[in-house]
Amino acid sequence: MTAPVRIETMFDPYALRAQFPILKREINGKPLVYLDNAASAQKPEAVIEAVADVWRHSYANVHRGLHTLANEATEAFEGARAKTARFLGAGRPEEIVFTRGATEAINLVAASFGAELKPGDEIILSQMEHHSNIVPWHFLRERLGVVLKWAPVTEDGALDMDAYEALFTPRTRLAAISHMSNVLGTVNPARRLAEIAHAHGAAILLDGSQAAVHLPDLDVRVIGCDFYVFTGHKLYGPNGAGALYAAGDWLERLAPWQGGGEMIAEVSETGVVYADPPHKFEAGTPAIADVIGLGAAIDWVQALDRPGVLAHERALLDRTEAGLSDIKGLRLFGRTQDKGAIAAFTIEGAHPHDLAQIMDKYGVAVRAGHHCAHPLMQRYGVSGTVRASFAAYNTVDDVDAFLEALRKAITFLI
Ligand SMILES: Cc1ncc(COP(=O)(O)O)c(C=O)c1O
């Protein structure tokens, strides 16, 4: 009998780590084991340098100057837009609006798309949404009488697709769903979600805050969504820069949400003529260096062996879940196939906060709490979980250190 073929990834996380200065740190006298990547990822030298380089050598305000520095900054800023468009698979850079992050991008859609809604119009969300894809829609419920409907999550952590489809009615205007859950790791079938929404005459927004980091084949045109949002700081980029993709002529059709400089063509005492999109949605001075840093982060990510990184992160998750399966009283949330590299769990008799605090003593950084997902916590009847979330630079040593610290914390607490 021939031995099964093992596909080895060539991806080397140890070489990658050398690019991250912070990973050389010690925490409480122990090597840092950073497993809070779903909250925010650490930054490689290439990104740190790109941001510093703007401050040091080519900083000026964008879009308004006629001098050399202003032109250089504008070129780099608009270059980041072109990179973002290519990264997402958008047709044109003009379909990309820079925002502070996913939260601001969703608030933009809620304000501009929401301005056209009437009382009784419906928006479909899911139980696994992050609060940033919930609260802006609650504003519309409170202020306009829009009805929020909730697609349920199964015990395993999948989106119940039949129930999702059954929620649509002629009054449904939008579905707003995460592409990948920040707690369960579940990767939702984005294309199918979009097909269903469109078949019912509704638009769809996908929250790609986690998916943009982990899924190598992201393509908003293949997905066919109307809106896609993501945030730069989880993608190894600076915080303060993220993006909204709006397909086709959405940005032409929607009214701007914030007013100020940069978003106008002309202002008089009696009226305003708006600038063309995307500038119509970018009032005021943007986060210039951070947006350019986001462009550098995208370059950095795209230069990785992304399928190799995905396979590596999955291998880390498998090792983590195998280790967790030996622990008495452990409940793992999110058991779908091909989930992203996130392990959220509770342990009977030990509070998640206590576990995380003790693990910190061993240099292990994990998240504990509700992860900005109260409806999901309510769905599972828990107040919070511990969450270990992985990035390209994590290693099997990190997994083993995490499991060891967890066992010590359990021994201490139970
Ligand atoms: C799924 C998801 N959506 C939205 C956000 C919000 O991102 P930001 O705070 O960068 O706007 C997060 C951050 O944790 C997230 O995980």
The ligand as an SDF file (V2000), in Angstrom:
LIG
                    3D

 16 16  0  0  0  0  0  0  0  0999 V2000
  -16.3660   40.8080   12.3580 C   0  0  0  0  0  0  0  0  0  0  0  0
  -15.9680   42.2030   12.7660 C   0  0  0  0  0  0  0  0  0  0  0  0
  -16.6540   43.2490   12.2760 N   0  0  0  0  0  0  0  0  0  0  0  0
  -16.3330   44.5070   12.5880 C   0  0  0  0  0  0  0  0  0  0  0  0
  -15.2980   44.7830   13.4420 C   0  0  0  0  0  0  0  0  0  0  0  0
  -14.9910   46.2130   13.7790 C   0  0  0  0  0  0  0  0  0  0  0  0
  -13.7520   46.6220   13.2780 O   0  0  0  0  0  0  0  0  0  0  0  0
  -13.2080   48.0750   13.6130 P   0  0  0  0  0  0  0  0  0  0  0  0
  -13.2880   48.2240   15.1010 O   0  0  0  0  0  0  0  0  0  0  0  0
  -11.8130   48.0790   13.1150 O   0  0  0  0  0  0  0  0  0  0  0  0
  -14.0660   49.0580   12.9000 O   0  0  0  0  0  0  0  0  0  0  0  0
  -14.5780   43.7420   14.0160 C   0  0  0  0  0  0  0  0  0  0  0  0
  -13.5020   44.0040   14.9980 C   0  0  0  0  0  0  0  0  0  0  0  0
  -13.2950   43.2340   15.9180 O   0  0  0  0  0  0  0  0  0  0  0  0
  -14.9040   42.4050   13.6420 C   0  0  0  0  0  0  0  0  0  0  0  0
  -14.2290   41.3620   14.1280 O   0  0  0  0  0  0  0  0  0  0  0  0
  1  2  1  0
  2  3  1  0
  2 15  2  0
  3  4  2  0
  4  5  1  0
  5  6  1  0
  5 12  2  0
  6  7  1  0
  7  8  1  0
  8  9  2  0
  8 10  1  0
  8 11  1  0
 12 13  1  0
 12 15  1  0
 13 14  2  0
 15 16  1  0
M  END
$$$$
